[in-house]
């Protein structure tokens, strides 16, 4: 099986017979932060890239599709704060809501995911920088988009 076929299988799994597709947030966070345990903050760029790759695989084409996907999959409540510059907010973030302030952001995966979605929608390369996060002492996440 090549990677493209594997991606398709990941995005369209066979239904589980007994258990549904919900995942406990604590388990999600443990899986999400394991790379940080072994790689330190060096895992941040890997998580950003993984988020961007996921966005490319999903190929969401409109802002409404992104907002709906994030809400339906319990990633967070996404909203546009500003269009110029483009600033995107995520409330109730699956990764960091309720985690302690550590002096730096947690949500590199989400930043990559947002950047990938923005690239899909606008057809332009960009970067997303997290400016607000529980890790920085905020109650929400916020990302500034810079087009390259």
SULFEN-V863916 format. One record per pair of residues at least 6 apart in sequence whose ideal C-beta (glycine too) atoms are under 7 Angstrom apart, sorted by the first residue. I is the first residue (numbers start at 1). J is the second residue. Records with the same first field share a line. If there is no record, write none. Layout:
I=J + J
This chain:
7=57
11=57
25=94
28=94
29=95
32=95 + 109
35=43 + 46 + 47
36=43
44=108
47=108 + 109 + 112
48=108 + 109 + 111 + 112
49=112
50=109 + 112
51=109 + 110 + 111 + 112 + 113 + 116
52=112 + 113 + 115 + 116
54=113 + 116
55=113 + 116 + 117 + 120
56=116 + 120
58=69
59=120
60=66 + 69 + 117 + 120
61=120 + 121
62=121
63=80 + 121
66=78 + 117
67=78
70=76 + 78
71=77
74=94
75=94
76=90 + 91 + 92 + 93 + 94
77=90 + 91 + 92
78=88 + 90
79=89
80=88
81=87 + 88 + 89 + 142
85=144 + 145
86=145
87=142 + 144
88=114 + 143 + 145
89=140 + 141 + 142
90=110 + 140 + 141
91=140
93=107 + 110 + 141
95=106 + 107 + 109 + 110
96=106 + 107 + 133 + 134 + 135 + 141
97=134
98=134
99=106 + 134 + 135
101=134 + 135 + 136 + 137
102=135
104=135 + 136
105=130 + 133 + 135 + 136
106=133 + 134 + 135
107=130 + 133 + 141
110=141
111=128 + 130 + 143
114=128 + 143
115=126 + 127 + 128
118=126 + 145
119=125 + 126
124=147
125=148
126=145 + 146 + 147 + 148
127=146 + 148
128=143 + 145
129=143 + 144 + 146
130=141 + 143
131=142 + 143 + 144
132=138 + 140 + 141 + 142
133=141
